[in-house]
Amino acid sequence: MPDAKLECSGLVERIGSDGTFLIHKVYKNNEEVVVKKELGNLDHGGSLAAVVEVMMDKESGVISSPEEINVIGHRVLHGGRAFSETVIVNDAIKAQIKKLFPLGPLHLPANYTGIEVAEKLFPSAKQIAVFDTAFHQTIPSVAYKYAISDEYYEKNGVRVYGFHGTSHKYVSEKAAAYLGNTNAKIITIHLGNGCSMAAINAGKCVDTSMGLGPLSGLIMGTRCGDIDASVIFHIMERTGVTATELQNVLNKKSGMLGLCGYSDMRDVKAAIKNGSESAALAYEMYAYRIKKYIGSYVAVLNGVDAIVFTGGIGENDGAMRALSVKDLDFLGITYSETSAKHSPDGITEYQEPSARIKVLVVPTNEELEIAKQCYELSEG
């Protein structure tokens, strides 16, 4: 930084279980060198130590010692009401993050562990927390409050927080720059295994589809998205399932998986080709939910300049993009794969030439967005 040159990238999968493995990619002489290592069964500490080791390897490394790393950015799922911007981590910040564990019980403890492990392995580096909810903190109270007793908001922090904030921020800023309009009204659609949308006016988020947790809104790979609360009570009363069990069902066994047996959209499309009616219906339902949110966000924004698709599905599934904006010509939104217009910065337009509204694909880069925010904070 600030040149944003990628030195290396990678990941560790299956942490804490048999078959933990590492993938490390380094870029030298304009060529990508890939290193794969089986690590056995390692926890977060051992996994990050393995990352440090491969980063210092003579053949595939990019540093000679941990002291060369100045800043480490941590993606932290939930900032609650406490964090509306990126912060340098200290003991007080860590204590606040721990208090937020009930808002993100599946992710926040692991995020916190990552910080503590990094502090030990990179003692001279600044640890910086980038919160997935921060970008959505500009949402007004008329949109973030639920219509329940205010006591739950005041005492328990129950409100809309939203997620995928780094992605929505990154692609909306790229789109605004592409349009040459910092005041643009933009609807961003992040479609991956987890899915969310955001309504953005002049760079500020004014509404988003996920809420207190990442379960509401769009249909996702394994999450149901929006659902009538009565359904939850009905299932619990009729089946005797516990709240914990049902939470697991709604988060991990619903969505596309629950509808047709597949959570990966590639598998869903293969099943459709093989004649699966349930997969075809699930695919249509997925797009229908996106269309409903587009309509509501056009109303919220009082118009829109661009619809932006991003994420693995949003960037690669043209059929899903087309279905999601089908029959929205009344709003000035018309889609055309054959009219695709590619730009040097990777942004592609997919609207018909006569359309009033841009339909864009903007590849997301959450790692770069985290790096940018960390660099700006550490240098500032």
N, C-alpha and C positions, 0 to 999 in steps of 0.2 A: 504494500500500500504506500502511496495513494494510486499507483498505477493499476492496481487490481489484477496483477499478473498471477495466474494460478501456478503454484509451485508443486503442490501435491494434493491428493484427495484420497478419501477412503472411508471405510467403515468396519466396525466389528459387529458381527451378528451372533445371535444365540448366547448372549452373555448370561452366565449363571446356570447354564445347562450343558449337557454333553454335546460336543461338536462345535464349541465356540471357534469361530474362524475370522480371520482378518483379510481384508482386501485393501491393498495400498497401490495407488497410481501416482507415478511421478512423471513429470514432463521435461525431457532433456533433448536438446537439439531438434525441437519440433516433433519429437516422437514420444508416444505414451508407453511407459514401461509398467507392466502390471505384476505385482507380487501378491501371491496368495499363501497364507499360512494357517495351518490347523493349530489351534491353541489349547485343545483339550477341554477343560472345564474351568473357566476363569470368571471372577467377579469383575465389577467395574474397575477396581484398582489394578488388578492384574491385566485387564484388557487395555487400559490406557498406558500402562507401563510397556506393553507390547507395541503400542503405537509409537511411543517415544523411541523404542529400540529400532524399529524399522525406519523411522525418520532420520536416525543417526547412522544407518547402515552405509558402508563405504560405496556400495554399488547403487543402491536405490534411495539413499538418504538425501536430505536437503539442509540439515543442520549438523553441527559437530557437537553441540551440547544443549541441554534444556535452557541454559541462560540466554541463548540467542532469541528465544521467544519473548517478546515484550508484552503481548496482550493475548488473552484467551477469551473468546466470546462463547457464552453459554446460552443456548435457547432454553428458556424457562416457560413452561406451559402457561402458568396462571399468575398474573400479578394482582388479581383482586382489585380492590379500590385503592390499594396502597401504592401501586406503581403504574404510572402513565407514561413513563419514559425509561430509556436504557440507563442503567446505573452501574457504578464501580462497586464491586462487592466488598463489604467489610463485615465485622461481626454483627452489627446492628441490622444490616440488610439480610444476612443469613437468618437471623432470628425472626424477621418479618416473613421471610419465605416459609419458614417452618410453620408459622401460624396459619399459613394459607393451605397447608396440606389437605384439610377437609374439602377444599374446592377442587382439588385435583389429586385424589388419592392414588390413582394409577400411575401418574407421571411425575408429580412434584417430588416425591421422595427420591426417585432416580435422578432427576435434575439436580437436586441438592447434593446427592452423593457425587455426581460428576464434578461439582464445584469443589467439594472437599478433597477429592482425589487429585484434581488439577492443582490445587494449592500445594499439595505435598510434592508432586512431580515437577512443578514449575514454580518454585518458591519466589523467584524474582519477577514473575510476570503479574500484570494487573489482571484480575479476574473480573469480567464484565457480564452482567446479566441482561439479556435481551428478552423481553416478555412478549409472548405470543398474543396477549390480550391488549397490549399498550396502544396499538394503532386505533383500536375501537373505542378508546376512552373519550373521544370527541362526540360520541353518540349522545344526543340530547335525552333528557329524562323522559320525555313523552314517548321515546322509543325503547329506552333501556329498562323501564320499570314494568313489573308484572302487576296485573290487576288483582292483587291479594293484599292482605293487611300489611300496612307499612312497617309493622313490627318486624316482619321477616327480612325486610331490607335493612332496617336500622341495626338489628341485633345479629343477623345471620348473613348479611351481605348478599341476599338473594336478588339478583338482577341479571340483565343480559350483559355478558362480557365479550363474547365473540372470540374466535380463534383464527389461525392461519394469518395473523396480523402481518407478519413479515412478508408473506407472499402478496397479500392484497396491497400493502404499501409499495412494494417493489414494482409490481406490474402496473399499478395505477399511475405511478410517477413516470415510468417508461412510456406509457400510453399518452399521458399529458404532454410529455416532451415531444413525442412523435407527432401529436396533433398541433403542437406549437401553441397550446392553450392551457395555461396554469389554472384557469377557472373552469376547466371542462367538467361536465357531469358524466360520470363513468360508472358503469355497473361491472364489477369484477366477479368472475365465476371460476373458482378453484375446484377442479374435479380430479380427485385421486381416489385412494381408498377411503379417505375422509374428504368430505365435500362441503363447501360453504360459499356464500355470496356476500357481496358488500355493495352498498350504495355510497358513492363518493362524490362530494361536491367541492370543487376547488381545493382538492388535496386532503379534505377532511372527511372521515367516515361518518355518515349520518345514520346508517342502519346496517345490520348484518344478520345472517340467518341462524348462526349458532347462538346459544344463550348462556345460561349459567355454566353448562358443560358443553362438550362437543357432540351432543346427541341430537339436538333439534335441527330443523331446517330441511335440507335436501335429503333424498334417499342416498345412502352410501353403500360401501362394500358390505359391511356387516352391521351398520347402524340404521335404525328405522327412520330417523329424521322426525318431522312433525307427526305427532300422534295425539288423539283425544285422550285426556287424562282418565276419562271414564273407562277406556279400554284397559288401562293398568289396573284400576280397581276391580273391574269385571273379571279379569284373568285371575287376580289374587283370590277373590272370593270364590270363584268356581273351581279352581284347581288346587288351592292351598299352597301355591308357590310362595316362597318368601321374597321380601323386597330385594335382598341380595341376589337371589337366584334370577329374579325377573330383570334386575339391572344388567346382569350378565347376558341374558337373552336379548335384550333390546340393544346392547352395545356390541355383542360379539356373534349373535346368531340370527340377526334380522337383516334389514336392507336387502340387497341383491341376493345374498346368501339365503336368507329366509324365503324369498320369493321364488327362487329358481334353483337353489343349490350351489350357486357359484358366486364368489365375491370378486373375482378378477374379471374385468370387463372383456378381456380377450377370450376367456372361457365362456362368458355369456354369449358373445357373438358367434363363437364356434357352435354352441348349442343351438342358436337360432338357425344357423346354416343346416344343422342336422334335423331341423323340424320341431324343436322344442317350443310349444305354445307358451309355457310358463316363462321361459327366457325371453321370448318376444314381448310378452306383456310386461315383464319387469323392465325391459329396455325402454318401452314406451312410458311407463310410470316414472322412471328416472328422468326422462326428458320433460314430461308433463309438469313435474314439480319445479324444475328449473324455469319453465315458461311462466308458471304462476308467480314466481318470485320476480322475474323480469318485469311483468306487468305491475306488480305492487311497487317495485323500486322506481319505475318510470313515473308512477304517481307521486311517490315520496319526493323525487328530485324535480318534479314538474318538467319532465323532459329528459333526454339523454343524448350525449354526443357520441358515445362509443360503448359497445358491449365487448368486454375483454374475456376471452377464454384462456385458462392456464392450467397447470398441473398435468399429470401424465395422460389423463383421459381428455382433458380440455385441449391439450396441444396436439394429440395424435388421432383422435377419433372424429373425423369429419362428419360421419353419419350422425353422431350424437349432437354435434354442433348444429347441423342442419335441422334436426328434429326439434331441438330446444327452441329454435327461433322460427319454426314453421308457422305460417299464417299470422304473422305479426306485421304484415305489410301496412295495416292501418296505422301503426305507430311509426312507419318509415323504416322498419327493419326487414330487410330481405337478404337472404344468404345465397352465395353462389361459389361453389368450388372452382368452377371453370374461369371465374373472374379473379382468381387469386393474384394478389400483387405483393411480391416479396421485397423487403427493404434490406439494406446491408447490415442493419443492426439486429436482424433476426425476427422482426415483427412482420406479420403477414395480414393483409386485408382480405376479407372474404365476402364483402357485400357486393350486390349488383351495382353496375356503374351509375345507375340513376338513384340509388338509395340515399336517403338523407342521413342515415345513421351508420357509422362505421362498425363493422364486426371484425374484431382483431384477435389474433392469436399472439400472445406475448409470453415467451418462455420464462417461467419463474426462475429465480436464483436466490433462494433464501439464505444460502451460505454467504453469498456476496453482500446481501443486504445486512446480515449480521456483522460482517467484516467492516462494512462502511460505517455502521452506527458505532461500532467499537473504536474504529480509528478516529472518527470525529470526536468522540467523547474523550479518548485518551490524549489526543493532541490539543483539545480545547482547554 
